[in-house]
Amino acid sequence: MSPSATERGARDSLVRMTELVLPEDTNPKGSVFGGRVLALIDKCAAIVAMRHTRRDVVTVSVDSVVFLNKVRVGYVLMLRGRLNAVFGSSMEIEVDVRSEDPLTGDKKVTTRALVTMVAVDADGRPVKTPRLLLQDDDERARAERAAERRRARLAARPPHP
Ligand SMILES: CC(C)(COP(=O)(O)OP(=O)(O)OC[C@H]1O[C@@H](n2cnc3c(N)ncnc32)[C@H](O)[C@@H]1OP(=O)(O)O)[C@@H](O)C(=O)NCCC(=O)NCCS
């Protein structure tokens, strides 16, 4: 796929990341810090956005994130990032996070995050992204829901300081 393509499919930018939870990622009780998971989510979303745009990107928003299950030291975190929709310079990326106890193979959902990334030029100014080629009904439905959420996000935007 050419770096200057005008449209790409969601499959072209899909990201899967796997991380082992180490003691430095956890509190004294051995549970992972939420901030560590958020940093992985941000990294995963940034890779999706860069693969789609072949540009530098910045995070402009992360929708509320709820942690559903404890992740303990020695567990494996599995992240999957995919592009839901592309707007002008911005795009919505969904990151699903699951944990696995490697000794039992037991897997649990940790969280799902919706991250908005903006493609920027060398001066940090927003630039238009390639279009997202929607290839099936699921992808079209995802894009529609993402567009609704974007309207809500922009309506709730605090005034610029
Ligand atoms: C993101 C940034 C480039 C936007 O710049 P800006 O001058 O406000 O530009 P705009 O108002 O034209 O917004 C650019 C895009 O961001 C979108 N956007 C802005 N605020 C948003 C928000 N709160 N939620 C979702 N999208 C938002 C706009 O809709 C626009 O998208 P579009 O081109 O698809 O329509 C700028 O605010 C910035 O650099 N912020 C810091 C980013 C950063 O450093 N992040 C790391 C953590 S600090």
Ligand as a Chemical Component Dictionary entry (heavy atoms), coordinates in Angstrom:
data_LIG
# 
_chem_comp.id                   LIG 
_chem_comp.type                 NON-POLYMER 
_chem_comp.pdbx_formal_charge   0 
_chem_comp.three_letter_code    LIG 
# 
loop_
_chem_comp_atom.comp_id 
_chem_comp_atom.atom_id 
_chem_comp_atom.alt_atom_id 
_chem_comp_atom.type_symbol 
_chem_comp_atom.charge 
_chem_comp_atom.model_Cartn_x 
_chem_comp_atom.model_Cartn_y 
_chem_comp_atom.model_Cartn_z 
_chem_comp_atom.pdbx_ordinal 
LIG C1  C1  C 0 -5.292  18.288 18.560 1  
LIG C2  C2  C 0 -4.879  19.657 18.031 2  
LIG C3  C3  C 0 -3.823  19.501 16.922 3  
LIG C4  C4  C 0 -6.129  20.304 17.455 4  
LIG O1  O1  O 0 -5.766  21.544 17.013 5  
LIG P1  P1  P 0 -6.862  22.711 16.810 6  
LIG O2  O2  O 0 -6.144  23.920 16.383 7  
LIG O3  O3  O 0 -7.756  22.773 18.003 8  
LIG O4  O4  O 0 -7.600  22.192 15.534 9  
LIG P2  P2  P 0 -9.133  21.978 15.229 10 
LIG O5  O5  O 0 -10.064 22.719 16.129 11 
LIG O6  O6  O 0 -9.218  22.230 13.750 12 
LIG O7  O7  O 0 -9.335  20.417 15.499 13 
LIG C5  C5  C 0 -8.626  19.457 14.739 14 
LIG C6  C6  C 0 -9.425  18.185 14.759 15 
LIG O8  O8  O 0 -9.559  17.737 16.098 16 
LIG C7  C7  C 0 -10.909 17.506 16.395 17 
LIG N1  N1  N 0 -11.128 17.786 17.803 18 
LIG C8  C8  C 0 -10.785 18.880 18.469 19 
LIG N2  N2  N 0 -11.143 18.766 19.768 20 
LIG C9  C9  C 0 -11.712 17.546 19.900 21 
LIG C10 C10 C 0 -12.285 16.833 20.988 22 
LIG N3  N3  N 0 -12.330 17.350 22.222 23 
LIG N4  N4  N 0 -12.781 15.598 20.756 24 
LIG C11 C11 C 0 -12.732 15.054 19.531 25 
LIG N5  N5  N 0 -12.198 15.685 18.446 26 
LIG C12 C12 C 0 -11.701 16.918 18.644 27 
LIG C13 C13 C 0 -11.670 18.476 15.500 28 
LIG O9  O9  O 0 -13.002 18.045 15.288 29 
LIG C14 C14 C 0 -10.847 18.374 14.242 30 
LIG O10 O10 O 0 -11.159 17.175 13.566 31 
LIG P3  P3  P 0 -11.618 17.146 12.013 32 
LIG O11 O11 O 0 -10.505 17.761 11.202 33 
LIG O12 O12 O 0 -11.760 15.679 11.734 34 
LIG O13 O13 O 0 -12.895 17.907 11.927 35 
LIG C15 C15 C 0 -4.310  20.586 19.171 36 
LIG O14 O14 O 0 -5.357  20.892 20.081 37 
LIG C16 C16 C 0 -3.183  19.934 19.926 38 
LIG O15 O15 O 0 -2.065  19.854 19.442 39 
LIG N6  N6  N 0 -3.465  19.462 21.160 40 
LIG C17 C17 C 0 -2.476  18.763 21.975 41 
LIG C18 C18 C 0 -2.388  17.284 21.580 42 
LIG C19 C19 C 0 -1.388  16.544 22.432 43 
LIG O16 O16 O 0 -0.297  17.009 22.669 44 
LIG N7  N7  N 0 -1.791  15.384 22.924 45 
LIG C20 C20 C 0 -0.986  14.591 23.805 46 
LIG C21 C21 C 0 -1.401  14.734 25.249 47 
LIG S1  S1  S 0 -1.004  16.314 25.902 48 
# 
loop_
_chem_comp_bond.comp_id 
_chem_comp_bond.atom_id_1 
_chem_comp_bond.atom_id_2 
_chem_comp_bond.value_order 
_chem_comp_bond.pdbx_ordinal 
LIG C1  C2  SING 1  
LIG C2  C3  SING 2  
LIG C2  C4  SING 3  
LIG C2  C15 SING 4  
LIG C4  O1  SING 5  
LIG O1  P1  SING 6  
LIG P1  O2  DOUB 7  
LIG P1  O3  SING 8  
LIG P1  O4  SING 9  
LIG O4  P2  SING 10 
LIG P2  O5  DOUB 11 
LIG P2  O6  SING 12 
LIG P2  O7  SING 13 
LIG O7  C5  SING 14 
LIG C5  C6  SING 15 
LIG C6  O8  SING 16 
LIG C6  C14 SING 17 
LIG O8  C7  SING 18 
LIG C7  N1  SING 19 
LIG C7  C13 SING 20 
LIG N1  C8  SING 21 
LIG N1  C12 SING 22 
LIG C8  N2  DOUB 23 
LIG N2  C9  SING 24 
LIG C9  C10 SING 25 
LIG C9  C12 DOUB 26 
LIG C10 N3  SING 27 
LIG C10 N4  DOUB 28 
LIG N4  C11 SING 29 
LIG C11 N5  DOUB 30 
LIG N5  C12 SING 31 
LIG C13 O9  SING 32 
LIG C13 C14 SING 33 
LIG C14 O10 SING 34 
LIG O10 P3  SING 35 
LIG P3  O11 DOUB 36 
LIG P3  O12 SING 37 
LIG P3  O13 SING 38 
LIG C15 O14 SING 39 
LIG C15 C16 SING 40 
LIG C16 O15 DOUB 41 
LIG C16 N6  SING 42 
LIG N6  C17 SING 43 
LIG C17 C18 SING 44 
LIG C18 C19 SING 45 
LIG C19 O16 DOUB 46 
LIG C19 N7  SING 47 
LIG N7  C20 SING 48 
LIG C20 C21 SING 49 
LIG C21 S1  SING 50 
# 
